[in-house]
Amino acid sequence: MPRKRKDHHRSRRSHKDRSRGNSLTSALRKPGTQIAFLLVIALVVFLILQVGGGDASKTISVSDAYKAYQNGAFILDVRTPEEWNEYRVPDTTFIPLEQLPSRLGEIPRDRQIIVVCRTGNRSQQGRNILLNAGFEQVTSMSGGLNKWRASGYPIEP
């Protein structure tokens, strides 16, 4: 008899452990919970993609950008019109960041593209827009045109 009690006691503990493990499973069977769970997963994926957008492997230094510029890279300036009018890199293309998704046809797919802005933040967003649109040879310049100008690289008014 004592053995049966032990077995009974074990099975009760086992049942208790099983019920704890199944609480998430049973919660996910409810339709409202499933939707909430999927929304949380979607948010996590979105945030990972946004943080991943700052991937250093897709960002180059100002000196490397200047070398690529000298070798014919396509420089895409995504600053505001006011910033563009203040100064710019000679022979570059200007498309403000908010217009970029609707003007992708103006950007070559067969050249290296370096996206630039004032400090390097918007250029990462522009780079991500191009990468998501299927452009492959795209990078952004860290430090932005402020650092480009401070380094003594060519600019025009």
C-alpha positions as CSV (number, residue, x, y, z in Angstrom):
1,M,0.0,0.0,0.0
2,P,2.6,2.6,0.8
3,R,4.0,2.1,-2.7
4,K,0.6,3.0,-4.2
5,R,0.6,6.2,-2.2
6,K,4.1,7.0,-3.5
7,D,3.0,6.3,-7.0
8,H,-0.2,8.2,-6.4
9,H,1.8,11.1,-4.9
10,R,4.2,11.0,-7.9
11,S,1.4,11.1,-10.4
12,R,-0.2,14.0,-8.6
13,R,3.1,15.9,-8.7
14,S,3.4,15.0,-12.3
15,H,-0.1,16.2,-13.1
16,K,0.7,19.5,-11.3
17,D,3.9,20.0,-13.3
18,R,2.0,19.2,-16.5
19,S,-0.8,21.6,-15.7
20,R,1.8,24.4,-15.2
21,G,3.5,23.6,-18.5
22,N,0.2,23.6,-20.3
23,S,-1.0,27.0,-19.1
24,L,0.7,28.8,-22.0
25,T,-0.6,26.3,-24.5
26,S,-4.2,26.6,-23.2
27,A,-3.9,30.4,-23.1
28,L,-2.8,30.4,-26.8
29,R,-5.9,28.4,-27.7
30,K,-8.1,31.4,-27.0
31,P,-8.6,33.5,-30.2
32,G,-8.0,36.9,-28.5
33,T,-4.8,35.6,-27.0
34,Q,-3.6,34.3,-30.3
35,I,-4.0,37.7,-31.9
36,A,-2.2,39.4,-29.1
37,F,0.6,36.9,-29.2
38,L,1.0,37.4,-33.0
39,L,1.0,41.2,-32.6
40,V,3.8,40.9,-30.0
41,I,5.8,38.6,-32.3
42,A,5.3,41.1,-35.2
43,L,6.4,44.0,-33.0
44,V,9.5,42.1,-31.9
45,V,10.4,41.3,-35.6
46,F,9.8,44.9,-36.6
47,L,12.1,46.2,-33.8
48,I,14.8,43.6,-34.7
49,L,14.7,44.8,-38.3
50,Q,14.9,48.5,-37.2
51,V,17.8,47.8,-34.9
52,G,19.4,45.6,-37.5
53,G,19.2,48.5,-39.9
54,G,22.0,50.1,-38.0
55,D,24.2,47.2,-39.0
56,A,27.8,48.4,-39.2
57,S,28.6,46.1,-42.1
58,K,26.3,48.3,-44.2
59,T,27.9,51.5,-43.1
60,I,31.2,52.9,-44.3
61,S,33.5,55.6,-43.0
62,V,33.8,59.0,-44.6
63,S,37.3,58.2,-45.9
64,D,36.1,54.9,-47.5
65,A,33.1,56.8,-48.9
66,Y,35.4,59.4,-50.5
67,K,37.5,56.6,-52.1
68,A,34.3,55.1,-53.5
69,Y,33.2,58.5,-54.7
70,Q,36.5,58.9,-56.5
71,N,35.9,55.5,-58.2
72,G,32.4,56.5,-59.5
73,A,30.1,55.4,-56.7
74,F,26.6,56.9,-56.9
75,I,26.1,59.3,-54.0
76,L,22.5,59.8,-52.8
77,D,21.9,62.8,-50.6
78,V,18.7,62.3,-48.5
79,R,18.8,65.6,-46.5
80,T,16.3,68.4,-46.6
81,P,16.2,71.0,-49.4
82,E,17.5,73.6,-47.0
83,E,20.5,71.4,-46.1
84,W,21.1,70.7,-49.8
85,N,21.1,74.4,-50.6
86,E,23.6,75.1,-47.9
87,Y,26.3,72.8,-49.3
88,R,26.6,69.4,-51.0
89,V,29.1,67.0,-52.6
90,P,29.7,67.8,-56.2
91,D,28.0,65.4,-58.8
92,T,25.6,63.8,-56.3
93,T,21.9,63.1,-56.6
94,F,19.5,64.8,-54.2
95,I,16.3,63.0,-53.1
96,P,14.9,64.0,-49.7
97,L,14.3,61.0,-47.5
98,E,10.5,61.3,-47.4
99,Q,10.4,61.3,-51.2
100,L,12.8,58.3,-51.6
101,P,10.2,55.5,-51.7
102,S,8.4,57.1,-54.6
103,R,11.5,58.0,-56.6
104,L,13.4,54.7,-56.6
105,G,13.4,54.7,-60.4
106,E,15.9,57.5,-60.4
107,I,18.6,55.4,-58.7
108,P,20.8,53.0,-60.7
109,R,20.9,49.3,-59.7
110,D,24.2,48.6,-61.4
111,R,26.4,50.9,-59.3
112,Q,27.6,51.1,-55.8
113,I,25.3,53.5,-53.9
114,I,26.3,55.5,-50.8
115,V,23.5,57.2,-49.0
116,V,24.5,60.4,-47.1
117,C,22.8,62.9,-44.9
118,R,24.0,65.6,-42.4
119,T,25.1,63.3,-39.5
120,G,24.5,59.7,-40.6
121,N,21.1,58.9,-39.1
122,R,18.8,59.5,-42.0
123,S,21.2,57.9,-44.4
124,Q,20.8,54.6,-42.6
125,Q,17.0,54.9,-43.0
126,G,17.5,55.7,-46.7
127,R,19.9,52.7,-47.1
128,N,17.3,50.5,-45.5
129,I,14.6,51.7,-47.9
130,L,16.8,50.9,-50.8
131,L,17.8,47.5,-49.4
132,N,14.1,46.6,-48.8
133,A,13.4,47.6,-52.4
134,G,15.9,45.1,-53.7
135,F,19.0,47.3,-54.3
136,E,22.1,45.3,-53.5
137,Q,25.1,47.5,-53.6
138,V,24.0,50.0,-50.9
139,T,25.7,51.5,-47.9
140,S,25.4,54.6,-45.8
141,M,28.2,56.9,-44.6
142,S,28.8,57.2,-40.9
143,G,29.4,60.7,-39.6
144,G,27.4,62.3,-42.5
145,L,28.3,65.3,-44.6
146,N,29.3,67.3,-41.5
147,K,32.2,64.9,-41.1
148,W,32.9,64.8,-44.9
149,R,33.2,68.6,-44.8
150,A,35.3,68.6,-41.7
151,S,37.7,66.1,-43.3
152,G,38.3,68.6,-46.2
153,Y,36.7,66.5,-48.9
154,P,35.1,68.4,-51.8
155,I,31.9,70.3,-51.3
156,E,30.1,73.0,-53.3
157,P,27.7,75.7,-52.2
